[in-house]
Amino acid sequence: MTRSRKAPLLAVTQGDPSGIGPEIAIKAWRDIRDNAGAPFFVLGDPVHFERTARALGFDVRIASTSAEDAERVFADALPIIPLEAPVIGAPRQPSSADAAATIEAIERAVEMVRKGSAAALVTNPIAKDVLYAAGFRHPGHTEFLGELALRHFGQDVHPVMMLWSPDLAVVPATIHIALANVPAKLTRDLLIRTGRIVTRDMVKRFGIPAPRLAFCGMNPHAGESGSIGREEIDIIAPAVEELRGEGVDAAGPFPADTLFHAAARGRYDAVIAMYHDQALIPIKTIAFESAVNVTLGLPFVRTSPDHGTAFDIAGQGKADPSSLIAAIKLAARLARTDHQGR
């Protein structure tokens, strides 16, 4: 097996140790090692990973190591950089006692990217309710990464969630909020800022010279000229017009129920949806195994699988690593583009 010396080294977090994160990380290591993909290390508990591999009957060597030695180790063992916080990690039994380790893995991974020990960050799934029980105050991964960008890079950013696959890319303008709160949070400024960030990062990191953005309406039939709601008239259309005035190839608002079929997808590079499920239902229907969560607007590359912790199947060997493998491959690709653009 040969591996390009220019392949970026990636940092992967363990996610919630009671979920499928450790299992899919092991499976991803086997696939990527065998296919000469980008090397990575995991921030996690080596003992927990050894226990997971043994329980699942995987013939995998786990190596406690440093970032400096991780690439050398990768060919023969899954490199684990140990955490300071303890890990309990019983499958299907999430515990707030593991919250400190889950958070530490994310924080240290971002710091290592800033220091150049890793080229990009790939995060395994976390359980937000478990973290909330331990005092975590962020709505989710995306918002926490925004705080870490300020702490470690000194940049006050607006992180934007994109779900990407080769067939579809979607961005929810509002993310982890109740549906009842969407109309109040949906503003012209939010949509303009989101459109700018999506355009910039699709040019810089995805290599699309002039990204085409399609904006969903919020209401059925995009409001039917105001008879089913005025958000399209008062908020979305003015934001699209302002973006177009700045040179962004933006269009809409379009009825969401006609925007995701195959013919429509050929007319744009990304959809800006108004709320979480409006964006995630179509992409998870079209590309559940291959879709990747990408955080735009950050001073570093971050990707993640598009699924959750799957506590119900943890520890049973059933977890599909496809989305994590896709996330690792995309992180390596974006890291190369990001580095070349500096």
C-alpha positions in Angstrom: 0.0 0.0 0.0 1.2 3.5 -0.9 -0.1 6.7 0.5 0.5 10.2 -0.8 2.7 12.2 1.5 0.5 15.2 0.8 -2.6 13.5 2.2 -3.8 15.7 5.1 -3.8 14.3 8.6 -7.3 14.6 10.1 -8.5 14.8 13.7 -11.6 12.7 14.5 -13.5 13.0 17.8 -14.9 9.9 19.5 -18.4 11.4 19.8 -20.6 10.0 22.6 -18.8 6.8 23.7 -22.1 5.0 24.4 -23.2 5.5 20.8 -21.8 4.1 17.5 -19.0 6.6 17.2 -16.2 4.3 18.3 -17.5 1.4 16.2 -17.8 3.4 13.0 -14.4 5.0 13.6 -12.8 1.5 13.8 -14.6 0.5 10.6 -13.6 3.7 8.9 -10.0 3.1 9.8 -10.0 -0.3 8.3 -11.6 0.9 5.0 -9.4 4.0 4.7 -6.2 2.1 5.6 -7.0 -0.6 3.0 -7.8 2.0 0.3 -4.9 4.4 1.0 -7.1 7.2 2.0 -6.3 10.2 4.2 -4.9 9.2 7.6 -6.5 10.3 10.8 -6.3 10.0 14.6 -9.1 9.8 17.1 -9.3 11.9 20.3 -10.8 9.3 22.6 -10.1 6.7 25.3 -7.8 3.9 24.0 -9.1 1.5 26.6 -12.7 2.1 25.5 -11.7 1.6 21.9 -9.9 -1.7 22.7 -12.9 -2.8 24.7 -15.2 -2.0 21.7 -13.1 -3.8 19.2 -12.8 -6.9 21.4 -16.6 -7.0 22.1 -17.3 -6.7 18.4 -14.8 -9.3 17.4 -12.7 -6.9 15.3 -9.1 -7.9 14.7 -7.8 -4.3 15.1 -4.9 -2.9 17.0 -5.5 0.3 19.0 -2.4 2.5 19.6 -2.2 5.2 22.2 -0.1 7.8 20.4 0.6 11.5 19.8 -0.3 13.6 16.8 3.3 13.7 15.7 3.4 9.8 15.5 -0.2 9.3 14.3 0.5 9.2 10.6 3.3 6.6 11.0 1.1 4.5 13.3 -1.9 4.6 11.0 -0.8 1.9 8.6 -0.8 -0.7 11.4 -3.1 0.5 14.1 -5.9 3.0 14.8 -4.1 5.9 16.4 -5.9 7.3 19.6 -4.8 10.4 21.4 -5.9 9.9 25.0 -8.3 12.2 26.7 -7.8 13.5 30.2 -11.4 13.1 31.2 -12.6 9.6 32.1 -14.8 7.6 29.8 -17.5 5.1 30.9 -19.0 4.4 27.5 -21.3 1.5 28.1 -23.1 0.8 24.8 -26.7 2.0 24.7 -26.3 3.5 28.2 -25.5 7.2 27.7 -24.3 9.0 30.8 -23.8 12.6 31.6 -20.6 11.4 33.3 -19.1 11.1 29.8 -20.0 14.7 28.9 -16.6 16.1 29.9 -14.8 13.6 27.7 -17.1 14.3 24.7 -16.6 18.1 25.1 -12.8 17.8 25.7 -12.4 15.8 22.4 -14.0 18.6 20.4 -12.1 21.4 22.1 -8.8 19.7 21.8 -9.4 18.8 18.2 -10.1 22.4 17.3 -7.0 23.5 19.2 -4.9 20.9 17.3 -6.2 22.2 14.0 -5.2 25.7 15.0 -1.7 24.6 15.9 -1.3 22.7 12.7 -1.3 19.2 14.2 -4.2 18.3 12.0 -5.5 19.7 8.8 -9.2 19.4 9.5 -11.7 18.2 12.0 -14.2 15.3 11.7 -16.7 14.9 14.5 -18.6 11.8 15.5 -22.2 12.2 16.7 -23.0 13.6 20.1 -26.2 13.4 22.1 -27.2 16.9 23.0 -29.6 15.9 25.8 -26.7 14.0 27.5 -24.5 17.1 27.3 -27.4 19.4 28.5 -27.7 17.3 31.7 -24.0 18.1 32.4 -24.5 21.9 31.8 -23.7 22.2 28.1 -25.2 25.5 27.0 -25.0 25.3 23.2 -27.9 24.1 21.0 -25.5 21.8 19.1 -22.2 21.0 17.6 -22.4 23.9 15.0 -23.0 26.6 17.6 -20.2 25.2 19.9 -17.8 25.3 17.0 -18.6 28.9 16.5 -17.5 29.6 20.1 -14.3 27.6 19.7 -13.5 29.6 16.5 -13.5 32.7 18.7 -11.6 31.1 21.5 -8.8 29.5 19.5 -8.7 31.6 16.3 -9.9 35.0 17.6 -12.6 35.1 14.9 -16.2 36.0 15.7 -18.0 33.9 13.0 -21.5 32.9 12.0 -21.3 29.1 11.5 -23.6 27.7 8.8 -24.7 24.1 8.6 -24.6 22.5 5.2 -25.6 18.9 4.4 -23.7 17.9 1.3 -23.7 14.9 -1.0 -22.7 14.5 -4.7 -26.4 14.8 -5.5 -27.7 17.6 -3.3 -26.4 20.3 -0.9 -28.8 22.0 1.5 -28.4 24.7 4.2 -31.0 25.3 6.9 -31.0 29.1 7.7 -32.4 28.4 11.2 -31.1 25.2 12.8 -31.8 23.8 16.3 -34.8 25.8 17.3 -38.5 24.9 17.7 -40.5 25.2 14.6 -42.9 27.6 16.3 -39.9 30.0 16.7 -38.8 30.0 13.1 -40.9 33.0 11.9 -39.4 35.2 14.6 -35.8 34.1 13.9 -36.1 34.3 10.1 -34.8 37.7 9.1 -33.6 39.4 6.0 -30.2 39.9 7.5 -29.9 36.2 8.5 -30.6 35.1 5.0 -28.2 37.6 3.4 -25.4 36.6 5.8 -26.1 32.9 5.2 -26.1 33.4 1.4 -22.8 35.3 1.5 -21.1 32.6 3.6 -22.4 29.7 1.5 -21.2 31.5 -1.7 -17.8 32.3 -0.2 -17.1 28.8 1.1 -18.4 27.0 -2.0 -16.0 29.1 -4.1 -13.0 28.8 -1.6 -13.4 25.2 -0.5 -15.6 23.4 -3.0 -14.0 25.1 -6.0 -17.3 26.2 -7.6 -16.5 29.6 -9.3 -20.1 31.0 -9.3 -22.4 29.0 -7.0 -26.1 29.0 -7.8 -28.3 29.3 -4.7 -32.0 28.5 -4.6 -34.0 29.8 -1.7 -37.0 27.9 -0.4 -40.2 29.6 0.7 -41.2 29.1 4.3 -44.9 28.6 3.7 -46.7 26.1 1.5 -46.6 27.1 -2.2 -44.1 29.8 -1.2 -46.9 31.8 0.4 -49.3 31.9 -2.7 -48.6 35.7 -3.2 -49.2 36.4 0.5 -52.4 34.5 0.9 -50.7 31.8 3.1 -48.1 34.0 4.7 -46.0 37.0 4.0 -42.5 35.8 4.9 -41.7 35.2 1.2 -42.7 38.8 0.3 -41.3 40.6 3.3 -38.2 38.7 4.1 -37.0 36.0 1.6 -37.5 37.8 -1.7 -35.8 41.1 -0.5 -32.8 39.0 0.8 -32.5 37.3 -2.6 -32.6 40.6 -4.4 -29.9 42.1 -2.2 -27.7 39.1 -2.7 -28.3 39.4 -6.5 -27.3 43.0 -6.3 -24.0 41.9 -4.7 -23.3 39.5 -7.6 -24.5 36.3 -6.0 -26.4 33.9 -8.3 -29.4 33.6 -6.0 -33.0 32.8 -7.0 -36.3 32.3 -5.2 -38.2 31.9 -3.1 -39.5 28.6 -4.6 -42.1 26.2 -3.2 -40.1 23.6 -1.2 -42.2 20.7 -2.4 -41.0 21.2 -6.0 -37.4 22.0 -5.4 -35.8 18.6 -4.7 -36.7 16.3 -7.6 -34.0 15.3 -10.0 -34.7 17.9 -12.8 -34.9 20.8 -10.3 -31.6 19.8 -8.6 -29.7 20.4 -11.9 -30.6 24.1 -11.7 -28.6 25.0 -8.5 -25.6 24.1 -6.4 -27.1 24.6 -3.0 -30.6 25.1 -1.5 -31.1 27.6 1.4 -34.0 26.2 3.4 -35.8 28.1 6.1 -35.7 25.6 8.8 -34.0 22.3 9.9 -36.4 19.6 8.6 -37.1 21.5 5.4 -33.4 20.9 4.5 -32.6 17.6 6.2 -35.6 15.5 5.1 -34.9 15.7 1.4 -31.1 15.0 1.7 -31.5 12.2 4.1 -34.1 10.7 1.8 -31.8 11.0 -1.3 -28.4 10.3 0.3 -28.7 8.9 3.8 -25.5 6.8 3.6 -23.4 9.3 1.7 -24.4 12.8 3.0 -22.0 14.8 5.1 -22.6 17.6 7.6 -20.2 20.5 6.8 -19.9 23.6 8.9 -19.3 26.7 6.7 -18.1 30.0 7.9 -15.4 28.6 10.2 -11.7 29.4 9.9 -11.1 25.6 9.7 -12.6 22.6 7.9 -15.2 20.6 9.9 -17.3 17.7 8.6 -19.4 15.1 10.4 -21.7 12.1 9.5 -25.2 13.2 8.8 -26.7 10.8 11.5 -26.9 10.6 15.2 -25.5 8.4 18.0 -27.9 5.5 17.2 -27.8 4.3 20.8 -30.3 1.6 19.9 -27.8 -0.4 17.8 -24.6 0.6 19.6 -22.4 -2.4 20.6 -24.0 -4.8 18.1 -21.8 -4.4 15.1 -24.6 -3.2 12.9 -23.5 0.5 12.5 -22.8 1.6 8.9 -19.6 3.7 8.7 -20.4 5.0 5.2 -21.3 8.5 6.3 -18.2 8.8 8.5 -16.0 7.6 5.6 -17.7 10.1 3.3 -17.1 12.8 6.0 -13.4 11.9 6.2 -12.9 11.9 2.5 -14.7 15.3 2.1 -12.6 16.8 5.0 -9.4 15.7 3.3 -10.6 17.2 0.0 -11.7 20.5 1.5 -8.5 20.7 3.6 -6.4 20.4 0.4 -8.4 23.2 -1.3 -8.4 25.4 1.9 -4.6 25.0 2.2 -4.0 25.8 -1.5 -6.2 28.9 -1.2 -4.2 30.5 1.6 
